[in-house]
Amino acid sequence: MFENLQDRLGSILNGLTGRGALSEADVSAALREVRRALLEADVALDVVRSFTDRVREKAVGAEILKSIKPGQMVVKIVHDELIEMLGGEGVGIDLHAPAPVVVMMVGLQGSGKTTTSAKIAHRLSTRDKKKVLMASLDTRRPAAQEQLRQLGAQANIDTLPIIAGQSPTDIAARAVQAARLGGHDVVILDTAGRTHIDEPLMVEMADIKKRSNPHEILLVADSLTGQDAVNLARSFDERVGITGLVLTRMDGDGRGGAALSMRAVTGKPIKLIGVGEKMSELEEFHPRRIADRILGMGDIVSLVERAAENIDAEKAAAMAAKMAKGKFDLDDLADQLRQMQKMGGMGGIMGMMPGMAGMKDKMAAAGLDDKLFGRQIAIIQSMTRAERANPDLLKHSRKKRIAAGSGTDAAAINKLLKMHRQMADMMKMMGGKGKGGMMKQMMGGLAGKMGLGGLGGMGGMPDLSNMDPKQLEALQKQAEAAGLGKPGGGMPGLGGGLPGGLPGLGGAKLPGLGGGFPGLPGLPKKK
C-alpha cells in the first residue's frame, strides 16, 4: 500500500531536508515533483491541485524559508496537509443507535461486499463483543446468499435463513425483525451489486434504505479501480446517501490514489480498509498513521496494536517467565518466528518502523524475506523434541537427517543454530539484570496492553486505548530517540547475526513490543 508514492515522496523530501537554506525556487521545484508523484499514484487532478496550492501557500512564507531547518518545516507542512486530505481524524463504525443497529453495505459487483460484510461482523463480534446477524439481499448473483451463509459459519456469525423467491426489500424487513426478536446488537445487510451503476440498482438501494432505515450505509470500493472508485462514490452518495467508505484490496495497490482522492472528493470518511483475504485482515483507517507511513515515518502505534492482537497473552506470560530465568530453546524461537508471520511478516513490520521502509528492497536482495521464516520453522519442526530442547545434541549425522526432512542444507541449519545461540546468550544477560533489567523493559509494554497481572509493575507503554494524541506523539518521539527514526539506522540492542543484516525487531528500547521478537540481529550502519 502506497509503496510507489512512499518511495517518490521520500526521495523528494529528503532532498529538501539535506539543505541548509531553501529558496522559493527550491520549494516550487520540489512541489512540482510532489504533484507529479501524486498524479502517478492515481490521485484525482483537482485534489492534487488544491493540495499543492495549500502546501505552497504555507511553505513559501518568509518565516519558513528563514527558519533554522526549513527543509524539515516543509516536510511537516506536507505531512499536515496529507492528514487533512485523508480526513483529519479517524472515524469508526457508529453503533450509537437503538439495537439492532442496521448497517447497509452497497457497491458494485466484485468489489468484495460479501467478504467485507463477514469481516466487519467478525470484527464487531470479537473486538466489540456484539451479537451480529448477517443477511444477504443479493438474489441476482448465483450462490451469493450461500456464500454469506458459509462465511458466517466459518466466523461463527449468525446468518438469516434463506427463503427462495423473496425480494431484496422483503429480506431486509425480515432481517431487521429477526434481529430484533433474536436480541442481536447489529444487523448487516449485504446488498446486490452490478457490473456498473444503473437505474434499477439505485432504485433497489433506495427501496431497501426506506424499508430497513439503516444507521450506517457503507460503500465498499475496490482500491485497484483508481479514479473510477471516486466517480462511483460520488454517484452512490448522490442517489442513496452514504455515511462512510470501505476500501478493499489495499494490499494489492502500490499507488493508493483512490484512498487519497475519495475522502477529499466525497467528504465522507474512509472507515475501514481491507489489507488481505483473512477474516482478521481489516484495519481501521487512521489518517495520521497513514500519512506517517506514506512519508516513511513509520507507524509504531499500529504495530503495537497489531502485536497485542496477534500475540497470545498466556504464551507471552510463559515466555516472560522462561526468559527471566535465562532459558530460550528452539521451540521458543519457532514461536517467535510464527508471531512475526502473524503480524504481517518482515515486509509488514518493516513498513511500520520509522525510517526502515527503505530497507525492504535491500533485505529482499540479501535473501532475507518472509520465506526465510518458513524455512527456519521447517528446520525446527524436523527436529525431535529432545533436539529442540537441547541443540547441543545436533552433530553431523543429525543435521544431515534434519536437512533432508526440511528440504534445506547443513549451512542453513548452522545459521539457525548460530542465531539461536546469540539469542539465548542475550536472554541469560537479560535474566540477570535485576528489577530494572532489559527484560522488564521489553516485556512491560505488551504486558500492560494485554493486562497481564503477573507482569504488572514493569516499565513500558501504557494502554493505547487510554492515550490521547499528545501521548501517542510522545511515544513516536520515544521510538525515534531510541534510534528508530534515522534512515538505515537499524534497531537498538541486537547486534551481529545473519549475513546481510536481518533487522532486529524488539530491541530493549522499542516501547510496547513486549517479548515479540527478541532475537533478530541489528542492521549494519551505513558506510
Backbone hydrogen bonds, N-H to C=O, Kabsch-Sander energy under -0.5 kcal/mol:
donor,donor_aa,acceptor,acceptor_aa,energy
2,F,253,D,-0.9
4,N,254,G,-1.6
5,L,254,G,-0.8
6,Q,2,F,-3.0
7,D,3,E,-2.5
8,R,4,N,-2.3
9,L,5,L,-2.9
10,G,6,Q,-2.1
11,S,7,D,-1.9
12,I,8,R,-2.1
13,L,9,L,-2.8
14,N,10,G,-2.1
15,G,11,S,-1.4
16,L,12,I,-0.9
17,T,13,L,-2.3
18,G,14,N,-1.3
19,R,16,L,-1.6
22,L,65,L,-0.7
27,V,23,S,-1.8
28,S,24,E,-2.4
29,A,25,A,-2.5
30,A,26,D,-2.3
31,L,27,V,-2.5
32,R,28,S,-1.8
33,E,29,A,-1.6
34,V,30,A,-2.3
35,R,31,L,-2.7
36,R,32,R,-2.1
37,A,33,E,-2.6
38,L,34,V,-2.4
39,L,35,R,-2.1
40,E,36,R,-2.4
41,A,37,A,-1.4
42,D,39,L,-1.6
43,V,38,L,-2.1
48,V,44,A,-2.3
49,R,45,L,-2.6
50,S,46,D,-2.0
51,F,47,V,-2.1
52,T,48,V,-2.7
53,D,49,R,-2.1
54,R,50,S,-2.0
55,V,51,F,-2.3
56,R,52,T,-2.6
57,E,53,D,-2.3
58,K,54,R,-1.6
59,A,55,V,-2.7
60,V,56,R,-1.8
61,G,58,K,-0.6
64,I,61,G,-0.8
65,L,61,G,-2.0
66,K,62,A,-1.8
67,S,64,I,-1.3
73,M,69,K,-1.7
74,V,70,P,-2.2
75,V,71,G,-2.0
76,K,72,Q,-2.2
77,I,73,M,-2.1
78,V,74,V,-2.6
79,H,75,V,-2.6
80,D,76,K,-2.7
81,E,77,I,-2.5
82,L,78,V,-2.2
83,I,79,H,-2.1
84,E,80,D,-2.1
85,M,81,E,-2.5
86,L,82,L,-2.1
87,G,83,I,-0.7
87,G,84,E,-0.8
88,G,83,I,-3.0
89,E,87,G,-1.7
95,L,93,I,-0.6
97,A,95,L,-2.0
101,V,185,D,-3.0
103,V,101,V,-0.5
103,V,187,V,-2.9
104,M,102,V,-0.5
104,M,216,E,-3.0
105,M,103,V,-0.5
105,M,189,L,-2.9
106,V,104,M,-0.5
106,V,218,L,-2.7
109,Q,194,R,-3.1
111,S,108,L,-1.5
116,T,112,G,-2.3
117,S,113,K,-2.6
118,A,114,T,-1.9
119,K,115,T,-2.3
120,I,116,T,-2.8
121,A,117,S,-2.4
122,H,118,A,-2.5
123,R,119,K,-2.5
124,L,120,I,-2.8
125,S,121,A,-2.2
126,T,122,H,-2.4
127,R,123,R,-2.5
128,D,123,R,-0.9
130,K,124,L,-2.1
132,V,130,K,-0.7
133,L,186,V,-2.4
134,M,158,D,-2.3
135,A,188,I,-2.5
137,L,135,A,-0.6
137,L,190,D,-3.2
139,T,137,L,-1.1
144,A,141,R,-1.8
147,Q,143,A,-2.2
148,L,144,A,-1.8
149,R,145,Q,-1.9
150,Q,146,E,-2.4
151,L,147,Q,-2.3
152,G,148,L,-2.4
153,A,149,R,-2.1
154,Q,150,Q,-2.3
155,A,151,L,-2.2
156,N,152,G,-0.7
157,I,152,G,-3.1
158,D,132,V,-0.9
160,L,134,M,-2.6
166,Q,163,I,-1.3
171,I,167,S,-2.4
172,A,168,P,-2.2
173,A,169,T,-2.1
174,R,170,D,-2.5
175,A,171,I,-2.5
176,V,172,A,-2.1
177,Q,173,A,-2.0
178,A,174,R,-2.8
179,A,175,A,-2.5
180,R,176,V,-2.0
181,L,177,Q,-2.4
182,G,178,A,-2.4
183,G,179,A,-0.5
183,G,180,R,-0.7
184,H,179,A,-2.5
185,D,131,K,-2.3
186,V,131,K,-1.9
187,V,101,V,-2.6
188,I,133,L,-2.8
189,L,103,V,-2.9
189,L,187,V,-0.6
190,D,135,A,-2.9
190,D,188,I,-0.7
191,T,105,M,-1.5
191,T,189,L,-0.9
202,M,198,D,-1.8
203,V,199,E,-2.4
204,E,200,P,-2.4
205,M,201,L,-2.5
206,A,202,M,-2.2
207,D,203,V,-2.2
208,I,204,E,-2.4
209,K,205,M,-2.4
210,K,206,A,-2.0
211,R,207,D,-2.2
212,S,208,I,-2.7
213,N,209,K,-1.9
215,H,102,V,-2.1
216,E,102,V,-1.8
218,L,104,M,-2.4
218,L,216,E,-0.5
219,L,217,I,-0.5
219,L,244,G,-2.4
220,V,106,V,-3.0
220,V,218,L,-0.6
221,A,219,L,-0.6
221,A,246,V,-2.5
223,S,221,A,-0.6
223,S,248,T,-2.0
225,T,222,D,-1.7
226,G,223,S,-1.3
228,D,225,T,-1.6
229,A,226,G,-1.2
230,V,226,G,-0.7
230,V,227,Q,-0.5
231,N,227,Q,-1.8
232,L,228,D,-2.5
233,A,229,A,-2.2
234,R,230,V,-2.0
235,S,231,N,-2.3
236,F,232,L,-2.6
237,D,233,A,-2.2
238,E,234,R,-2.1
239,R,235,S,-2.1
240,V,236,F,-2.9
241,G,236,F,-1.9
243,T,217,I,-2.6
244,G,217,I,-1.3
245,L,269,P,-2.1
246,V,219,L,-2.8
247,L,272,L,-2.0
248,T,221,A,-2.5
248,T,246,V,-0.5
250,M,274,G,-2.3
251,D,274,G,-0.6
252,G,249,R,-1.0
253,D,250,M,-0.6
254,G,252,G,-0.6
257,G,41,A,-1.0
260,L,256,G,-1.5
261,S,257,G,-2.1
262,M,258,A,-2.8
263,R,259,A,-0.8
264,A,260,L,-0.5
265,V,261,S,-2.7
266,T,262,M,-2.5
267,G,263,R,-1.8
271,K,245,L,-2.6
271,K,269,P,-0.7
272,L,245,L,-1.3
273,I,283,E,-2.7
274,G,247,L,-3.3
275,V,273,I,-0.5
275,V,281,E,-1.6
276,G,281,E,-0.7
281,E,278,K,-1.4
282,L,280,S,-2.0
283,E,273,I,-2.9
285,F,271,K,-1.6
286,H,284,E,-0.8
290,I,286,H,-2.6
291,A,287,P,-2.6
292,D,288,R,-2.1
293,R,289,R,-2.1
294,I,290,I,-2.6
295,L,291,A,-2.0
296,G,293,R,-1.6
297,M,292,D,-3.3
298,G,292,D,-0.7
299,D,352,M,-3.9
303,L,299,D,-1.9
304,V,300,I,-2.5
305,E,301,V,-2.3
306,R,302,S,-2.6
307,A,303,L,-2.2
308,A,304,V,-2.5
309,E,305,E,-2.0
310,N,306,R,-2.1
311,I,307,A,-2.3
312,D,310,N,-0.6
316,A,312,D,-2.4
317,A,313,A,-2.1
318,A,314,E,-2.6
319,M,315,K,-3.0
320,A,316,A,-2.2
321,A,317,A,-2.1
322,K,318,A,-2.2
323,M,319,M,-2.9
324,A,320,A,-2.2
325,K,321,A,-0.9
325,K,322,K,-0.7
326,G,323,M,-1.8
327,K,322,K,-2.6
330,L,388,R,-2.0
333,L,329,D,-1.7
334,A,330,L,-2.2
335,D,331,D,-2.0
336,Q,332,D,-2.1
337,L,333,L,-2.2
338,R,334,A,-2.2
339,Q,335,D,-2.1
340,M,336,Q,-1.9
341,Q,337,L,-1.9
342,K,338,R,-2.3
343,M,339,Q,-1.7
344,G,341,Q,-1.6
345,G,340,M,-2.1
348,G,344,G,-1.6
349,I,345,G,-2.1
350,M,346,M,-2.9
351,G,347,G,-2.0
352,M,349,I,-1.2
353,M,349,I,-0.5
353,M,350,M,-1.2
355,G,296,G,-1.9
356,M,353,M,-2.1
357,A,353,M,-0.6
359,M,356,M,-2.2
360,K,357,A,-1.3
363,M,359,M,-2.4
364,A,360,K,-2.4
365,A,361,D,-2.2
366,A,362,K,-1.4
367,G,364,A,-1.5
368,L,363,M,-2.9
369,D,367,G,-1.2
372,L,369,D,-1.4
373,F,369,D,-0.5
373,F,370,D,-0.5
374,G,370,D,-1.1
375,R,371,K,-2.3
376,Q,372,L,-2.5
377,I,373,F,-2.7
378,A,374,G,-2.2
379,I,375,R,-2.1
380,I,376,Q,-2.2
381,Q,377,I,-2.6
382,S,378,A,-1.1
382,S,379,I,-0.6
383,M,380,I,-1.4
388,R,384,T,-2.1
389,A,385,R,-1.9
390,N,386,A,-1.9
393,L,390,N,-2.0
394,L,391,P,-1.8
395,K,393,L,-1.4
399,K,395,K,-2.4
400,K,396,H,-2.1
401,R,397,S,-1.7
402,I,398,R,-2.5
403,A,399,K,-2.7
404,A,400,K,-1.8
405,G,401,R,-2.0
406,S,402,I,-2.1
407,G,403,A,-1.1
408,T,403,A,-1.6
413,I,409,D,-1.6
414,N,410,A,-2.5
415,K,411,A,-2.1
416,L,412,A,-2.0
417,L,413,I,-2.5
418,K,414,N,-2.3
419,M,415,K,-2.4
420,H,416,L,-2.5
421,R,417,L,-2.4
422,Q,418,K,-2.2
423,M,419,M,-2.1
424,A,420,H,-2.9
425,D,421,R,-2.5
426,M,422,Q,-1.9
427,M,423,M,-2.3
428,K,424,A,-2.1
429,M,425,D,-2.0
430,M,426,M,-2.5
431,G,427,M,-2.8
432,G,428,K,-1.2
433,K,430,M,-1.7
437,G,434,G,-1.6
441,Q,437,G,-1.5
442,M,438,M,-2.7
443,M,439,M,-2.6
444,G,440,K,-2.3
445,G,441,Q,-0.8
447,A,443,M,-2.3
448,G,444,G,-2.6
449,K,445,G,-2.0
450,M,446,L,-2.3
451,G,447,A,-1.1
452,L,447,A,-2.2
453,G,451,G,-1.0
455,L,452,L,-1.4
456,G,453,G,-2.0
458,M,455,L,-1.2
466,N,463,D,-1.4
467,M,464,L,-1.8
471,Q,468,D,-0.5
472,L,468,D,-1.9
473,E,469,P,-2.2
474,A,470,K,-2.1
475,L,471,Q,-2.0
476,Q,472,L,-2.1
477,K,473,E,-2.4
478,Q,474,A,-2.3
479,A,475,L,-2.1
480,E,476,Q,-2.2
481,A,477,K,-2.8
482,A,478,Q,-1.2
483,G,480,E,-1.9
484,L,479,A,-1.8
485,G,480,E,-0.6
488,G,355,G,-1.4
489,G,486,K,-2.7
495,G,493,G,-0.6
501,G,498,L,-1.8
506,G,504,G,-0.7
510,L,507,G,-1.7
513,L,510,L,-0.9
516,G,513,L,-2.0
520,L,517,F,-0.7
522,G,494,L,-2.4
